[in-house]
Amino acid sequence: MSHAMDESTVCTVLRAATWAAEKHRHDSREDGSGFIEHGLGSARVVAEAGHVDAETLSAALCHDVVEHGGATVDDMSLIFGPTVSSGVDVLTVREGRDAFFALARASALPKVVKLGDLVHNLRSLLVARPATWGDERLRHFLRDARLYRLVAGPADPHLAGLVDEQIRSVRLRFRL
């Protein structure tokens, strides 16, 4: 199946990738990889599942820029519009907000992005488990991944199935 993008979509996605790279230029994840690598990986998972619209791919590329890159939701809204900014806002962890409930009430866009995020995070664990992640931390992450999958899964059953596969792979790899 072809997932071709028109010129306008390509330009928007390139702008989102460039903006996210700039915002994450000094940020790294616990496994040592750059946050932009994670945004790119999440966007790739989402695109391979057929979500090739500019808003979904932009949100996937930028989903961590508020939480880790120093951007604001207002910045996102001015640059990418309210759909992308509200999707990223839902995915941004905030103290005092129940992330599962926020996602459950959200539109399909942040749910699809969250599923792509989970698939990429789980695949990354299979390549390089962060040195600070003991078995208890990994169990906690897998529990949360299952809960997010239950909340977001109906937005894209195929991506939800990939999350399930990756959870099984991580459990087997680390004998959990």
C-alpha positions in Angstrom: 0.0 0.0 0.0 1.3 3.4 -0.9 1.3 6.2 1.6 2.3 9.1 -0.6 2.2 12.6 0.8 1.5 15.8 -1.2 4.0 18.6 -1.3 2.3 20.7 1.4 2.3 17.7 3.8 6.0 17.1 3.1 6.8 20.7 3.8 4.9 20.7 7.1 6.5 17.5 8.2 10.0 18.7 7.3 9.3 21.9 9.3 8.1 19.9 12.3 11.2 17.7 12.1 13.5 20.7 11.9 11.7 22.5 14.7 11.7 19.4 17.0 15.5 18.9 16.3 16.2 22.5 17.3 14.1 22.2 20.5 15.8 18.9 21.4 19.3 19.8 20.3 20.6 19.5 23.9 18.3 16.7 25.2 19.0 13.1 25.5 17.0 10.1 26.7 17.9 7.8 29.5 19.4 5.3 27.0 21.7 8.1 25.7 19.9 8.6 22.4 18.7 12.0 21.4 15.1 12.9 21.8 14.9 13.8 18.1 15.7 10.2 17.3 12.7 9.1 19.3 10.4 11.7 17.6 11.6 10.5 14.2 11.2 6.8 15.2 7.7 7.5 16.6 6.7 9.3 13.4 8.0 6.5 11.3 5.9 3.9 13.2 2.8 6.1 12.7 3.5 6.7 9.0 4.1 3.0 8.4 0.7 2.4 9.9 -0.8 4.7 7.2 -1.1 7.9 9.2 0.6 10.2 6.8 -1.3 13.4 7.3 0.7 16.5 8.3 -1.0 17.0 11.7 -0.4 13.4 12.9 3.2 13.3 11.7 3.9 16.7 13.1 2.5 15.7 16.5 4.5 12.5 16.5 7.7 14.4 15.7 7.1 17.0 18.3 5.3 15.0 21.0 8.1 15.5 23.6 9.1 19.1 22.9 6.9 20.6 25.6 7.8 18.1 28.2 11.6 17.9 27.4 12.4 20.5 24.8 11.5 23.8 26.5 8.7 24.6 24.0 5.2 25.7 25.1 1.8 24.6 23.9 1.3 28.2 22.7 4.5 28.0 20.6 3.2 24.8 19.0 -0.2 26.4 18.3 1.3 29.4 16.6 3.5 27.2 14.4 1.5 24.1 13.8 -2.1 25.0 14.7 -4.5 23.9 17.4 -4.9 20.3 16.4 -1.2 19.5 16.7 -0.7 21.6 19.8 -3.7 20.1 21.6 -2.5 16.6 20.7 0.9 17.3 22.1 -0.6 18.9 25.2 -2.6 15.7 25.9 0.7 13.7 25.6 2.7 16.0 27.9 3.1 14.7 31.4 1.9 17.3 33.9 2.0 17.0 37.7 -1.5 16.6 39.1 -3.0 15.4 35.8 -4.0 11.8 35.2 -2.4 11.1 31.9 -4.5 8.0 31.2 -7.7 9.9 31.8 -6.5 12.8 29.6 -5.7 10.4 26.8 -9.0 8.5 27.2 -10.9 11.8 26.7 -8.8 12.9 23.7 -9.4 12.7 20.0 -7.8 10.0 17.8 -4.7 12.0 16.9 -2.9 11.9 20.3 -4.0 8.2 20.7 -2.4 7.3 17.4 0.8 9.2 18.4 0.9 7.6 21.8 0.7 4.1 20.2 3.6 5.1 17.9 5.5 6.4 20.9 4.9 3.1 22.8 6.0 1.0 19.9 9.2 3.0 19.4 9.9 3.0 23.2 9.5 -0.7 23.4 11.6 -1.4 20.4 14.3 0.9 21.8 14.3 -1.1 25.1 15.1 -4.2 23.1 18.1 -2.5 21.7 19.4 -0.6 24.7 17.9 -0.9 28.1 18.8 2.3 30.2 21.4 1.4 32.7 19.3 2.9 35.5 16.3 0.7 34.7 16.1 -2.2 37.1 13.5 -4.9 36.7 11.0 -3.0 38.9 11.3 0.1 36.7 10.8 -2.0 33.6 7.8 -3.8 35.1 6.3 -0.4 36.0 6.9 0.9 32.4 5.3 -2.3 30.9 2.3 -1.9 33.2 1.8 1.7 32.1 2.3 0.7 28.4 -0.5 -1.9 28.7 -2.8 0.8 30.3 -2.0 3.3 27.6 -2.6 0.6 24.9 -6.0 -0.1 26.4 -6.9 3.6 26.3 -5.5 4.4 22.9 -5.8 1.1 21.1 -9.3 1.6 19.6 -7.9 4.6 17.6 -5.7 2.1 15.6 -6.1 -1.6 16.2 -3.0 -2.4 14.0 -0.7 -0.1 16.1 -2.3 -1.6 19.3 -1.3 -5.0 18.1 2.2 -3.8 17.5 2.3 -2.5 21.1 1.1 -6.0 22.3 3.8 -7.7 20.3 6.6 -5.4 21.6 5.4 -5.8 25.2 5.7 -9.6 24.8 9.1 -9.3 23.2 10.4 -7.1 26.1 9.0 -9.5 28.7 10.6 -12.4 27.0 13.9 -10.6 26.5 14.2 -9.6 30.1 12.4 -12.6 31.5 9.7 -10.6 33.3 
